[in-house]
């Protein structure tokens, strides 16, 4: 499953790399940034170190160190699991703290859209209409790429998984899930429809009930497409070279990592955008710029994300069940 997730994410990222090289989203856009912004890009080694480590324990609580925090959380979770009964009180505390923090965040999110909207309005007033031109170019790239990946890319994956027979059963059954994802902009809200579609296609129950729910949180082909696009936009706006091999390789890596930290809810790409900004060392003014791109591409990106999980379940079934896995399918 993880191999399939990684390979499809890399393919999506590379395809968008090719697209932004052919049609740079920030080409011809000259924006005079506020004079108090100081920006010094990080080199590759600094990016790697910054992504996975912090200088002090308390730095884990900073929004700039999301990957380090995730690694720490995984280690704590594994440690609690291995301790069994001895860690029962600690795990109960974590569960209770999770509920409290979710409620606190829900209070904050009542105000967050107003703040983000006001800051974006300020940026438009300061940076002028050229920023809107960047968005037009970005959407001109993203929407055709997402549609092509959805129909052509997924058809190729399905053909690899189940041949022509797979194509005949996949497309008639997948559209309800695709429309659900498009309408809700939530991979998690699409899970029931996705599971039902996978059942009708013939993906074994144990595979579909493992791959699709996990994929809704860590497998984001559509978000990989948008992450590379956002990175290319920022490189263009800050006059950085995006044509070097290292820049492109790191863009693919950052796209995969940002897709992993995103959540499967509407607007869940915020953490991925924050990771892009912090890993490259962009100033905080870059955050609302790419957040608006995330908002504009959210519906098609979610559709690609969600249906990509369904396609991945077929590929996993092909790997585990062999060429004739559909002949031995089981239905829940």
SELUMVO-547288 format. One record per residue: x, y, z of N, C-alpha, C in turn; residue number from 1. Coordinates in steps of 0.2 Angstrom, whole numbers, plus 5000, padded with zeros to 4 digits. Layout:
% residues N
SITE  n.px  n.py  n.pz  ca.px  ca.py  ca.pz  c.px  c.py  c.pz    i
SITE     X     Y     Z      X      Y      Z     X     Y     Z  NUM
...
//
This chain:
% residues 332
SITE  n.px  n.py  n.pz  ca.px  ca.py  ca.pz  c.px  c.py  c.pz    i
SITE  5004  4994  5000   5000   5000   5000  5004  5006  5000    1
SITE  5009  5007  5004   5013   5012   5005  5018  5013  4999    2
SITE  5020  5008  4996   5023   5008   4989  5019  5011  4984    3
SITE  5013  5009  4983   5008   5012   4978  5007  5019  4980    4
SITE  5006  5021  4986   5005   5028   4988  5010  5032  4985    5
SITE  5016  5030  4987   5022   5034   4985  5024  5035  4978    6
SITE  5023  5029  4974   5024   5029   4967  5019  5034  4963    7
SITE  5013  5033  4965   5008   5037   4962  5008  5045  4964    8
SITE  5011  5046  4970   5012   5053   4972  5018  5056  4968    9
SITE  5023  5052  4967   5029   5054   4963  5027  5055  4956   10
SITE  5023  5051  4953   5021   5052   4946  5017  5058  4945   11
SITE  5012  5060  4950   5008   5066   4950  5013  5072  4950   12
SITE  5017  5072  4955   5022   5077   4956  5026  5079  4950   13
SITE  5029  5073  4947   5033   5074   4941  5029  5077  4935   14
SITE  5023  5075  4934   5019   5077   4929  5017  5085  4929   15
SITE  5016  5087  4936   5015   5094   4937  5022  5098  4936   16
SITE  5027  5095  4938   5034   5098   4936  5035  5099  4929   17
SITE  5033  5095  4925   5034   5096   4918  5029  5101  4915   18
SITE  5023  5101  4918   5018   5107   4916  5021  5114  4918   19
SITE  5023  5115  4924   5026   5121   4926  5032  5123  4923   20
SITE  5036  5118  4920   5042   5120   4916  5040  5122  4909   21
SITE  5034  5119  4907   5032   5122   4900  5028  5128  4900   22
SITE  5024  5129  4906   5020   5135   4906  5021  5138  4914   23
SITE  5027  5142  4915   5028   5144   4922  5022  5148  4924   24
SITE  5020  5147  4930   5014   5150   4933  5015  5157  4935   25
SITE  5021  5159  4936   5023   5166   4939  5027  5170  4934   26
SITE  5027  5167  4927   5031   5171   4922  5028  5178  4921   27
SITE  5033  5183  4920   5031   5189   4919  5027  5193  4924   28
SITE  5027  5190  4930   5024   5193   4936  5029  5196  4940   29
SITE  5029  5203  4941   5034   5207   4945  5031  5210  4950   30
SITE  5031  5208  4956   5028   5210   4962  5033  5213  4967   31
SITE  5032  5219  4969   5037   5223   4974  5034  5221  4981   32
SITE  5038  5217  4984   5036   5215   4991  5037  5220  4996   33
SITE  5034  5220  5001   5035   5225   5006  5042  5225  5008   34
SITE  5045  5231  5010   5052   5232   5011  5055  5229  5017   35
SITE  5050  5227  5022   5052   5224   5028  5053  5217  5028   36
SITE  5052  5214  5022   5053   5206   5021  5060  5205  5019   37
SITE  5063  5200  5023   5070   5198   5022  5069  5191  5021   38
SITE  5072  5188  5015   5071   5181   5013  5078  5179  5011   39
SITE  5080  5173  5014   5086   5170   5012  5085  5162  5011   40
SITE  5084  5160  5005   5082   5153   5004  5087  5148  5007   41
SITE  5084  5142  5009   5088   5137   5012  5091  5132  5007   42
SITE  5097  5130  5008   5100   5125   5004  5097  5118  5005   43
SITE  5099  5113  5001   5095   5106   5002  5097  5103  5009   44
SITE  5103  5103  5011   5105   5100   5017  5101  5103  5023   45
SITE  5101  5110  5023   5097   5114   5028  5090  5112  5028   46
SITE  5087  5111  5022   5080   5109   5021  5079  5102  5025   47
SITE  5083  5098  5023   5082   5091   5026  5083  5091  5034   48
SITE  5088  5095  5036   5089   5095   5044  5083  5099  5047   49
SITE  5081  5104  5044   5075   5108   5046  5069  5104  5046   50
SITE  5068  5100  5041   5062   5096   5041  5061  5091  5046   51
SITE  5066  5088  5049   5065   5082   5053  5068  5083  5060   52
SITE  5072  5089  5061   5075   5090   5068  5073  5097  5071   53
SITE  5074  5097  5077   5073   5104   5080  5079  5105  5085   54
SITE  5081  5111  5087   5086   5112   5091  5085  5111  5098   55
SITE  5078  5112  5100   5076   5111   5107  5069  5108  5107   56
SITE  5068  5105  5113   5062   5101   5113  5056  5106  5112   57
SITE  5056  5112  5115   5050   5116   5115  5049  5119  5108   58
SITE  5054  5118  5103   5053   5120   5096  5048  5115  5093   59
SITE  5047  5109  5096   5042   5105   5093  5035  5108  5093   60
SITE  5034  5113  5097   5027   5116   5098  5026  5121  5092   61
SITE  5031  5123  5089   5031   5128   5084  5028  5125  5077   62
SITE  5024  5130  5074   5020   5128   5068  5025  5127  5062   63
SITE  5032  5129  5063   5037   5128   5058  5040  5121  5058   64
SITE  5038  5117  5063   5042   5110   5063  5037  5105  5063   65
SITE  5032  5105  5058   5027   5100   5058  5029  5093  5058   66
SITE  5034  5091  5053   5037   5085   5052  5040  5082  5058   67
SITE  5044  5086  5062   5047   5084   5068  5042  5082  5073   68
SITE  5037  5086  5073   5031   5085   5078  5028  5078  5077   69
SITE  5027  5077  5070   5023   5071   5068  5028  5065  5070   70
SITE  5034  5065  5069   5039   5060   5071  5039  5059  5078   71
SITE  5039  5064  5082   5039   5064   5089  5032  5060  5091   72
SITE  5027  5062  5088   5020   5059   5090  5020  5052  5089   73
SITE  5023  5050  5083   5023   5043   5081  5027  5039  5086   74
SITE  5033  5042  5088   5037   5038   5093  5033  5037  5100   75
SITE  5030  5043  5102   5026   5042   5108  5020  5037  5108   76
SITE  5017  5037  5102   5011   5033   5101  5014  5025  5101   77
SITE  5019  5024  5098   5022   5017   5098  5024  5015  5105   78
SITE  5027  5020  5108   5030   5018   5115  5024  5017  5120   79
SITE  5018  5021  5119   5012   5019   5123  5009  5013  5121   80
SITE  5009  5011  5115   5006   5004   5113  5010  4999  5116   81
SITE  5017  4999  5116   5021   4994   5118  5021  4993  5126   82
SITE  5019  4998  5129   5019   4998   5137  5013  4995  5139   83
SITE  5008  4994  5135   5001   4991   5137  4998  4994  5143   84
SITE  4996  4990  5148   4992   4992   5153  4996  4997  5157   85
SITE  5002  4997  5158   5006   5003   5161  5005  5010  5158   86
SITE  5003  5010  5152   5002   5016   5149  4995  5018  5148   87
SITE  4990  5014  5152   4983   5015   5151  4981  5022  5153   88
SITE  4984  5025  5159   4982   5031   5161  4985  5037  5156   89
SITE  4990  5036  5154   4993   5041   5149  4989  5041  5142   90
SITE  4987  5035  5140   4983   5035   5134  4976  5038  5135   91
SITE  4974  5037  5141   4967   5040   5142  4968  5048  5143   92
SITE  4974  5050  5145   4975   5057   5146  4976  5060  5138   93
SITE  4979  5057  5134   4980   5059   5127  4973  5059  5124   94
SITE  4969  5054  5125   4962   5054   5122  4958  5060  5124   95
SITE  4958  5062  5131   4955   5067   5133  4957  5074  5131   96
SITE  4964  5074  5131   4967   5081   5128  4966  5082  5121   97
SITE  4965  5076  5117   4963   5077   5110  4956  5080  5109   98
SITE  4951  5078  5113   4945   5081   5113  4945  5088  5115   99
SITE  4949  5090  5120   4949   5097   5122  4952  5101  5117  100
SITE  4958  5099  5114   4961   5103   5109  4957  5104  5103  101
SITE  4953  5099  5101   4949   5099   5095  4943  5105  5096  102
SITE  4941  5105  5103   4936   5110   5104  4939  5117  5104  103
SITE  4945  5118  5107   4949   5124   5107  4950  5126  5099  104
SITE  4952  5122  5095   4953   5123   5088  4946  5126  5085  105
SITE  4941  5122  5087   4934   5124   5084  4933  5131  5085  106
SITE  4934  5134  5091   4933   5140   5093  4938  5145  5089  107
SITE  4944  5143  5088   4948   5148   5084  4946  5148  5077  108
SITE  4944  5142  5074   4942   5142   5067  4936  5147  5066  109
SITE  4932  5149  5071   4927   5153   5070  4929  5160  5067  110
SITE  4935  5162  5070   4938   5168   5068  4943  5168  5062  111
SITE  4946  5162  5061   4951   5161   5056  4950  5163  5049  112
SITE  4944  5161  5046   4942   5163   5040  4942  5171  5039  113
SITE  4939  5174  5044   4939   5182   5044  4946  5185  5043  114
SITE  4951  5182  5048   4957   5185   5048  4961  5183  5041  115
SITE  4960  5177  5039   4964   5175   5032  4961  5180  5027  116
SITE  4954  5181  5027   4951   5185   5021  4954  5192  5022  117
SITE  4954  5195  5028   4957   5202   5029  4964  5202  5026  118
SITE  4968  5197  5028   4975   5198   5026  4976  5197  5019  119
SITE  4972  5193  5015   4972   5192   5008  4970  5199  5005  120
SITE  4965  5202  5008   4963   5208   5005  4968  5214  5005  121
SITE  4972  5213  5011   4977   5218   5012  4983  5217  5007  122
SITE  4984  5210  5005   4989   5208   5000  4987  5211  4993  123
SITE  4981  5210  4992   4979   5212   4985  4979  5220  4985  124
SITE  4978  5223  4990   4979   5231   4990  4986  5233  4990  125
SITE  4990  5229  4993   4998   5231   4992  5001  5229  4986  126
SITE  5000  5222  4984   5003   5219   4979  5000  5221  4972  127
SITE  4994  5223  4972   4991   5225   4966  4988  5219  4962  128
SITE  4985  5220  4956   4981   5215   4952  4986  5210  4949  129
SITE  4992  5211  4949   4997   5206   4946  4996  5200  4950  130
SITE  4995  5200  4956   4994   5194   4960  4988  5190  4957  131
SITE  4983  5193  4955   4977   5189   4952  4979  5186  4946  132
SITE  4984  5189  4942   4986   5186   4936  4990  5180  4937  133
SITE  4993  5180  4942   4997   5173   4944  4992  5168  4946  134
SITE  4986  5170  4949   4981   5165   4950  4978  5162  4944  135
SITE  4977  5167  4939   4974   5164   4933  4978  5159  4929  136
SITE  4985  5161  4929   4990   5156   4926  4990  5150  4930  137
SITE  4990  5150  4936   4990   5144   4940  4984  5140  4939  138
SITE  4978  5143  4939   4972   5139   4937  4972  5136  4930  139
SITE  4975  5140  4925   4975   5137   4919  4979  5131  4918  140
SITE  4984  5130  4923   4988   5124   4923  4985  5119  4927  141
SITE  4982  5120  4933   4980   5115   4937  4974  5111  4935  142
SITE  4969  5115  4932   4962   5112   4931  4963  5107  4925  143
SITE  4967  5109  4919   4968   5104   4914  4972  5098  4917  144
SITE  4977  5099  4921   4981   5094   4923  4977  5089  4928  145
SITE  4973  5092  4932   4969   5087   4936  4964  5083  4933  146
SITE  4961  5086  4928   4956   5082   4924  4960  5077  4920  147
SITE  4965  5079  4917   4969   5074   4913  4972  5068  4917  148
SITE  4974  5070  4923   4976   5064   4928  4970  5060  4930  149
SITE  4965  5063  4931   4959   5059   4933  4957  5054  4928  150
SITE  4956  5056  4922   4953   5052   4917  4959  5048  4913  151
SITE  4964  5051  4912   4970   5047   4908  4974  5043  4913  152
SITE  4976  5047  4918   4981   5043   4923  4977  5038  4927  153
SITE  4971  5039  4929   4968   5033   4933  4966  5028  4928  154
SITE  4964  5029  4922   4963   5024   4917  4969  5019  4916  155
SITE  4975  5022  4916   4981   5018   4915  4982  5014  4921  156
SITE  4981  5017  4927   4982   5013   4933  4977  5007  4934  157
SITE  4971  5009  4932   4966   5003   4932  4967  4998  4927  158
SITE  4970  5000  4921   4972   4995   4916  4977  4991  4919  159
SITE  4982  4994  4922   4988   4990   4925  4985  4985  4930  160
SITE  4980  4987  4934   4977   4983   4939  4973  4977  4937  161
SITE  4969  4979  4932   4964   4974   4930  4962  4973  4923  162
SITE  4966  4977  4919   4965   4976   4911  4959  4980  4909  163
SITE  4956  4978  4903   4950   4981   4900  4944  4979  4905  164
SITE  4944  4973  4908   4938   4972   4912  4938  4976  4918  165
SITE  4943  4978  4920   4943   4983   4926  4941  4990  4924  166
SITE  4943  4992  4918   4940   4999   4915  4933  4998  4914  167
SITE  4930  4993  4912   4923   4992   4911  4919  4993  4917  168
SITE  4922  4990  4923   4918   4991   4929  4920  4997  4933  169
SITE  4926  5000  4932   4928   5005   4937  4924  5011  4935  170
SITE  4924  5014  4929   4921   5020   4927  4913  5021  4929  171
SITE  4909  5016  4927   4902   5016   4929  4901  5016  4936  172
SITE  4905  5014  4940   4904   5013   4948  4907  5019  4952  173
SITE  4912  5023  4949   4916   5027   4952  4913  5034  4953  174
SITE  4909  5036  4948   4906   5043   4947  4902  5045  4954  175
SITE  4898  5041  4957   4895   5044   4963  4900  5046  4968  176
SITE  4906  5042  4969   4911   5044   4974  4915  5051  4971  177
SITE  4916  5051  4965   4919   5057   4962  4915  5063  4963  178
SITE  4909  5063  4962   4904   5069   4963  4904  5070  4970  179
SITE  4904  5065  4975   4904   5067   4982  4910  5071  4984  180
SITE  4916  5069  4982   4922   5072   4983  4922  5079  4980  181
SITE  4919  5080  4974   4919   5086   4971  4915  5091  4975  182
SITE  4909  5089  4977   4904   5093   4981  4906  5095  4988  183
SITE  4909  5090  4991   4911   5091   4998  4918  5093  5000  184
SITE  4923  5093  4995   4930   5094   4996  4933  5091  5002  185
SITE  4930  5085  5003   4933   5081   5009  4934  5074  5007  186
SITE  4940  5071  5008   4941   5064   5006  4938  5060  5011  187
SITE  4938  5062  5018   4935   5058   5023  4927  5057  5022  188
SITE  4924  5063  5020   4917   5062   5018  4915  5058  5012  189
SITE  4920  5056  5008   4919   5052   5002  4921  5045  5004  190
SITE  4923  5043  5010   4925   5036   5011  4919  5031  5010  191
SITE  4913  5033  5013   4908   5028   5012  4906  5027  5005  192
SITE  4906  5032  5001   4904   5031   4994  4910  5028  4990  193
SITE  4916  5029  4992   4922   5026   4989  4922  5018  4991  194
SITE  4921  5017  4997   4921   5010   4999  4915  5006  4995  195
SITE  4909  5009  4994   4904   5006   4990  4906  5005  4983  196
SITE  4910  5010  4980   4912   5009   4973  4917  5003  4973  197
SITE  4922  5003  4978   4927   4998   4977  4924  4991  4978  198
SITE  4918  4991  4982   4915   4984   4983  4912  4982  4976  199
SITE  4909  4987  4973   4905   4985   4966  4911  4983  4961  200
SITE  4916  4987  4961   4922   4985   4957  4925  4978  4958  201
SITE  4925  4976  4964   4927   4969   4966  4933  4969  4970  202
SITE  4935  4975  4973   4941   4975   4977  4940  4971  4984  203
SITE  4944  4966  4986   4942   4962   4992  4941  4967  4998  204
SITE  4937  4965  5002   4935   4969   5008  4941  4971  5012  205
SITE  4945  4966  5014   4951   4968   5018  4956  4973  5015  206
SITE  4956  4973  5009   4960   4978   5005  4957  4985  5005  207
SITE  4951  4985  5003   4947   4991   5002  4946  4995  5009  208
SITE  4945  4991  5014   4944   4994   5021  4950  4996  5024  209
SITE  4956  4994  5021   4962   4996   5024  4965  5002  5020  210
SITE  4965  5001  5013   4968   5006   5009  4964  5013  5009  211
SITE  4958  5012  5008   4954   5019   5007  4954  5023  5013  212
SITE  4952  5021  5019   4952   5025   5025  4959  5028  5026  213
SITE  4964  5024  5026   4971   5027   5027  4973  5031  5021  214
SITE  4971  5030  5015   4973   5034   5010  4970  5041  5010  215
SITE  4964  5041  5013   4961   5048   5014  4964  5053  5018  216
SITE  4969  5050  5022   4973   5055   5026  4980  5056  5024  217
SITE  4983  5051  5021   4990   5051   5019  4992  5051  5011  218
SITE  4987  5049  5007   4988   5048   5000  4984  5054  4996  219
SITE  4988  5058  4993   4985   5064   4990  4988  5066  4984  220
SITE  4986  5062  4978   4989   5064   4972  4987  5071  4969  221
SITE  4981  5073  4971   4978   5079   4969  4982  5085  4973  222
SITE  4984  5083  4979   4987   5088   4983  4995  5088  4981  223
SITE  4998  5083  4978   5004   5083   4976  5005  5087  4970  224
SITE  5000  5087  4965   4999   5091   4959  4999  5099  4962  225
SITE  4995  5100  4967   4994   5107   4969  5001  5110  4973  226
SITE  5004  5105  4976   5010   5107   4980  5015  5109  4975  227
SITE  5017  5105  4970   5022   5107   4965  5020  5114  4962  228
SITE  5014  5115  4960   5011   5121   4958  5013  5127  4962  229
SITE  5011  5126  4969   5012   5132   4974  5019  5133  4974  230
SITE  5023  5128  4974   5031   5129   4975  5033  5133  4969  231
SITE  5031  5131  4963   5033   5135   4957  5031  5142  4957  232
SITE  5025  5143  4960   5023   5150   4960  5027  5154  4965  233
SITE  5029  5151  4971   5033   5155   4975  5040  5156  4973  234
SITE  5043  5151  4969   5049   5152   4966  5049  5157  4961  235
SITE  5044  5158  4958   5043   5163   4953  5043  5170  4956  236
SITE  5038  5171  4961   5037   5177   4964  5043  5180  4968  237
SITE  5047  5175  4971   5053   5177   4974  5059  5177  4970  238
SITE  5059  5176  4963   5064   5176   4958  5069  5171  4960  239
SITE  5067  5165  4961   5072   5159   4963  5072  5154  4957  240
SITE  5077  5151  4956   5078   5146   4950  5075  5140  4951  241
SITE  5070  5138  4948   5066   5132   4948  5068  5127  4943  242
SITE  5073  5128  4939   5075   5124   4934  5081  5119  4936  243
SITE  5084  5120  4942   5089   5116   4943  5087  5109  4946  244
SITE  5091  5104  4944   5089   5097   4946  5087  5096  4954  245
SITE  5091  5100  4958   5090   5099   4965  5083  5102  4967  246
SITE  5082  5108  4964   5075   5112   4965  5069  5107  4964  247
SITE  5070  5104  4958   5064   5099   4956  5064  5093  4960  248
SITE  5069  5090  4962   5069   5084   4966  5066  5086  4973  249
SITE  5068  5092  4976   5066   5094   4982  5058  5095  4982  250
SITE  5056  5098  4976   5049   5100   4975  5045  5094  4976  251
SITE  5047  5088  4972   5044   5082   4973  5043  5079  4980  252
SITE  5049  5079  4983   5049   5077   4990  5045  5081  4995  253
SITE  5045  5088  4994   5041   5092   4998  5033  5091  4996  254
SITE  5032  5089  4990   5025   5088   4988  5022  5082  4992  255
SITE  5027  5076  4992   5025   5070   4995  5024  5071  5003  256
SITE  5028  5075  5006   5028   5076   5013  5022  5081  5015  257
SITE  5021  5086  5010   5015   5090   5012  5008  5086  5011  258
SITE  5008  5082  5006   5002   5077   5006  5001  5073  5012  259
SITE  5006  5071  5015   5006   5067   5021  5003  5070  5027  260
SITE  5005  5077  5028   5002   5081   5034  4995  5084  5033  261
SITE  4993  5084  5026   4986   5087   5025  4981  5082  5028  262
SITE  4975  5085  5030   4970   5082   5032  4964  5081  5027  263
SITE  4960  5076  5027   4955   5075   5022  4949  5079  5023  264
SITE  4949  5085  5026   4943   5089   5027  4943  5095  5022  265
SITE  4938  5099  5021   4938   5105   5017  4943  5110  5020  266
SITE  4948  5112  5016   4953   5117   5018  4958  5113  5022  267
SITE  4959  5107  5021   4964   5103   5025  4971  5104  5023  268
SITE  4972  5107  5017   4978   5108   5014  4983  5114  5018  269
SITE  4980  5117  5023   4983   5122   5026  4990  5120  5029  270
SITE  4990  5114  5032   4997   5112   5035  5002  5110  5029  271
SITE  4999  5107  5024   5004   5106   5018  5007  5113  5016  272
SITE  5003  5118  5015   5005   5124   5013  5010  5127  5018  273
SITE  5009  5126  5024   5013   5129   5029  5020  5125  5029  274
SITE  5020  5119  5027   5026   5115   5027  5030  5117  5021  275
SITE  5027  5119  5015   5030   5122   5009  5034  5128  5011  276
SITE  5030  5133  5014   5033   5139   5016  5039  5138  5021  277
SITE  5038  5134  5026   5044   5133   5031  5050  5129  5029  278
SITE  5049  5124  5025   5054   5120   5023  5059  5124  5018  279
SITE  5056  5128  5014   5060   5132   5009  5062  5139  5012  280
SITE  5060  5140  5018   5062   5147   5022  5059  5153  5019  281
SITE  5053  5152  5016   5049   5158   5013  5047  5162  5019  282
SITE  5046  5169  5018   5043   5173   5023  5036  5172  5024  283
SITE  5033  5174  5029   5026   5172   5031  5021  5175  5026  284
SITE  5023  5180  5023   5019   5184   5018  5017  5179  5012  285
SITE  5021  5174  5011   5020   5169   5006  5014  5164  5008  286
SITE  5012  5164  5014   5007   5159   5016  5000  5160  5013  287
SITE  4997  5167  5014   4991   5168   5011  4991  5168  5004  288
SITE  4996  5169  5000   4997   5169   4993  4995  5162  4991  289
SITE  4999  5156  4994   4997   5150   4991  4991  5147  4994  290
SITE  4989  5150  5000   4983   5147   5003  4977  5149  4998  291
SITE  4977  5154  4995   4972   5156   4990  4972  5151  4984  292
SITE  4978  5149  4982   4978   5144   4977  4975  5137  4979  293
SITE  4977  5136  4986   4974   5130   4989  4966  5130  4989  294
SITE  4963  5135  4990   4956   5136   4990  4953  5135  4983  295
SITE  4956  5138  4978   4954   5138   4972  4954  5131  4968  296
SITE  4959  5127  4970   4960   5120   4967  4957  5115  4972  297
SITE  4954  5117  4978   4952   5112   4982  4947  5106  4980  298
SITE  4942  5108  4976   4937   5103   4974  4940  5098  4969  299
SITE  4943  5100  4963   4946   5095   4959  4952  5091  4963  300
SITE  4956  5095  4967   4961   5091   4970  4958  5086  4975  301
SITE  4953  5087  4978   4950   5082   4983  4947  5076  4978  302
SITE  4944  5078  4973   4942   5072   4968  4947  5068  4966  303
SITE  4953  5071  4964   4959   5066   4963  4961  5063  4969  304
SITE  4962  5066  4974   4964   5063   4981  4960  5057  4982  305
SITE  4953  5058  4982   4949   5052   4985  4948  5046  4980  306
SITE  4948  5048  4973   4947   5042   4969  4954  5039  4968  307
SITE  4959  5043  4969   4966   5040   4969  4967  5034  4974  308
SITE  4963  5035  4980   4963   5030   4985  4960  5023  4982  309
SITE  4954  5024  4979   4951   5019   4976  4955  5015  4971  310
SITE  4958  5019  4966   4962   5016   4961  4968  5012  4965  311
SITE  4971  5015  4970   4976   5012   4974  4974  5005  4977  312
SITE  4968  5005  4979   4966   4998   4982  4966  4993  4976  313
SITE  4964  4995  4970   4964   4990   4964  4971  4988  4963  314
SITE  4976  4993  4963   4983   4991   4962  4986  4986  4967  315
SITE  4984  4988  4974   4986   4983   4979  4983  4976  4978  316
SITE  4977  4976  4976   4973   4970   4975  4977  4966  4969  317
SITE  4979  4969  4964   4983   4966   4959  4990  4964  4961  318
SITE  4993  4967  4966   5000   4965   4968  4999  4959  4973  319
SITE  4994  4959  4977   4993   4953   4982  4989  4948  4979  320
SITE  4985  4949  4974   4980   4943   4972  4982  4941  4965  321
SITE  4987  4944  4961   4989   4942   4955  4985  4944  4949  322
SITE  4986  4942  4943   4982   4945   4937  4975  4943  4938  323
SITE  4973  4938  4941   4966   4936   4940  4962  4938  4947  324
SITE  4964  4943  4950   4961   4944   4957  4954  4946  4956  325
SITE  4952  4948  4951   4945   4950   4950  4940  4944  4950  326
SITE  4943  4938  4947   4939   4932   4947  4938  4929  4954  327
SITE  4942  4931  4959   4941   4928   4965  4938  4934  4970  328
SITE  4935  4939  4968   4933   4945   4972  4928  4942  4977  329
SITE  4928  4946  4982   4922   4945   4987  4919  4951  4989  330
SITE  4913  4951  4990   4909   4956   4992  4906  4956  4999  331
SITE  4906  4962  5002   4904   4963   5009  4897  4962  5009  332
//
